[in-house]
Amino acid sequence: MPEENLKKVGTITHYFPKVSAAVIKLEADLKVGDKIKIKGHGKEFEQTVESMQINRQSIEQATAGQEIGLKVDQPVKEKDEVYKIEE
């Protein structure tokens, strides 16, 4: 995948392994259905945003500056970067 198709949308600030969820500090808007790539600590993977939450409330979209909870398909670490895949 060409790097020019990636737009940084945020950074992981926390990970909850028991529920496979991450907290992301957003730098750009993100919505359910977006494809993302998470990169950092020597690994990367892609997934589709299937659900997001703010304060335990499900939301359909979030904007830059917000912190969201996101279900992740694989373990992540703090400071991993989140990119939206723009096709």
Contact map, one row per residue, 1 for C-alpha under 8 A:
111010000000000000000000000000000000000000000000000000000000000000000000000000000000000
111111000000000000000000000000000000000000000000000000000000000000000000000000000000000
111111000000000000000000000000000000000000000000000000000000000000000000000000000000000
011111100000000000000000000000000000000000000000000000000000000000000000000000000000000
111111100000000000000000000000000000000000000000000000000000000000000000000000000000111
011111110000000000000000000000000000000000000000000000000000000000000000000000000011110
000111111000000000000000000000000000000000000000000000000000000000000000000000000011110
000001111100000000000000001100000000000000000000000000000000000000000000000000001111000
000000111110000000000000011111000000000000000000000000000000000100000000000000000111000
000000011111000000000001111100000000000000000000000000000000000000000000000000001110000
000000001111100000000001110000000000000000000000000000000000000000000000000001111100000
000000000111111000000111100000000000000000000000000000000000000000000000000111111100000
000000000011111000000111100000000000000000000000000000000000000000000000000011100000000
000000000001111100000111000000000000000000000000000000000000000000000000000011000000000
000000000001111110011110000000000000000000000000000000000000000000000000001111000000000
000000000000011111111100000000000000000000000000000000000000000000000000000000000000000
000000000000001111111000000000000000000000000000000000000000000000000000001000000000000
000000000000000111110000000000000000000000000000000000000000000000000000000000000000000
000000000000000111111000000000000000000000000000000000000000000000000010000000000000000
000000000000001111111100000000000000000000000000000000000000000000000011111000000000000
000000000000001110111110000000000000000000000000000000000000000000001111000000000000000
000000000001111100011111000000000000000000000000000000000000000000001111000100000000000
000000000001111000001111100000000000000000000000000000000000000000111100000000000000000
000000000111110000000111110000000000000000000000000000000000000000111100000000000000000
000000000111100000000011111000000000000000000000000000000000000011110000000000000000000
000000001110000000000001111111000000000000000000000000000000001111110000000000000000000
000000011100000000000000111110000000000000000000000000000000001110000000000000000000000
000000011100000000000000011111000000000000000000000000000000001110000000000000000000000
000000001000000000000000011111100000000000000000000000000000111100000000000000000000000
000000001000000000000000010111110100000000000000000000000000111000000000000000000001000
000000000000000000000000000011111100000000000000100000000001110000000000000000000000000
000000000000000000000000000001111100000000000001111100000001100000000000000000000000000
000000000000000000000000000000111110000000000001110000000000000000000000000000000000000
000000000000000000000000000001111111000000000001100000000000000000000000000000000001100
000000000000000000000000000000001111100000000111100000000000000000000000000000000001110
000000000000000000000000000000000111110000000111100000000000000000000000000000000111100
000000000000000000000000000000000011111000011110000000000000000000000000000000000111100
000000000000000000000000000000000001111100011100000000000000000000000000000000011110000
000000000000000000000000000000000000111111111000000000000000000000000000000000011110000
000000000000000000000000000000000000011111110000000000000000000000000000000010111000000
000000000000000000000000000000000000001111100000000000000000000000000000000010010000000
000000000000000000000000000000000000001111110000000000000000000000000000000000000000000
000000000000000000000000000000000000001111111000000000000000000000000000000000000000000
000000000000000000000000000000000000111101111100000000000000000000000000000000000000000
000000000000000000000000000000000000111000111110000000000000000000000000010000000000000
000000000000000000000000000000000011110000011111000000000000000000000000000000000000000
000000000000000000000000000000000011100000001111100000000000000000000001100000000000000
000000000000000000000000000000011111000000000111110000000000000000000000000000000000000
000000000000000000000000000000111111000000000011111100000000000000000110000000000000000
000000000000000000000000000000011000000000000001111100000000000000000010000000000000000
000000000000000000000000000000010000000000000000111110000111000000000110000000000000000
000000000000000000000000000000010000000000000000111111000111100000011110000000000000000
000000000000000000000000000000000000000000000000001111111110000000011100000000000000000
000000000000000000000000000000000000000000000000000111111110000000111000000000000000000
000000000000000000000000000000000000000000000000000011111000000000000000000000000000000
000000000000000000000000000000000000000000000000000011111100000000000000000000000000000
000000000000000000000000000000000000000000000000000011111110000000000000000000000000000
000000000000000000000000000000000000000000000000001111011111000000000000000000000000000
000000000000000000000000000000000000000000000000001111001111110000000000000000000000000
000000000000000000000000000000110000000000000000001100000111110000000000000000000000000
000000000000000000000000000011110000000000000000000100000011111000000000000000000000000
000000000000000000000000000011100000000000000000000000000011111101010000000000000000000
000000000000000000000000011111000000000000000000000000000000111111000000000000000000000
000000001000000000000000011110000000000000000000000000000000011111000000000000000000000
000000000000000000000000111100000000000000000000000000000000001111100000000000000000000
000000000000000000000000110000000000000000000000000000000000011111110000000000000000000
000000000000000000000011110000000000000000000000000001000000000011111000000000000000000
000000000000000000000011110000000000000000000000000111000000010001111100000000000000000
000000000000000000001111000000000000000000000000000111000000000000111110000000000000000
000000000000000000001111000000000000000000000000101110000000000000011111000000000000000
000000000000000000111100000000000000000000000000111100000000000000001111100000000000000
000000000000000000011100000000000000000000000010000000000000000000000111111100000000000
000000000000000000010000000000000000000000000010000000000000000000000011111000000000000
000000000000000000010000000000000000000000001000000000000000000000000001111100000000000
000000000000001010010000000000000000000000000000000000000000000000000001111110000000000
000000000001001000000100000000000000000000000000000000000000000000000001011111010000000
000000000001111000000000000000000000000110000000000000000000000000000000001111110000000
000000000011111000000000000000000000000000000000000000000000000000000000000111110000000
000000000011100000000000000000000000000100000000000000000000000000000000000011111000000
000000000011000000000000000000000000011110000000000000000000000000000000000111111100000
000000010111000000000000000000000000011100000000000000000000000000000000000000111110000
000000011111000000000000000000000001111000000000000000000000000000000000000000011111000
000001111100000000000000000000000001111000000000000000000000000000000000000000001111100
000001111000000000000000000001000111100000000000000000000000000000000000000000000111110
000011100000000000000000000000000111100000000000000000000000000000000000000000000011111
000011100000000000000000000000000010000000000000000000000000000000000000000000000001111
000010000000000000000000000000000000000000000000000000000000000000000000000000000000111
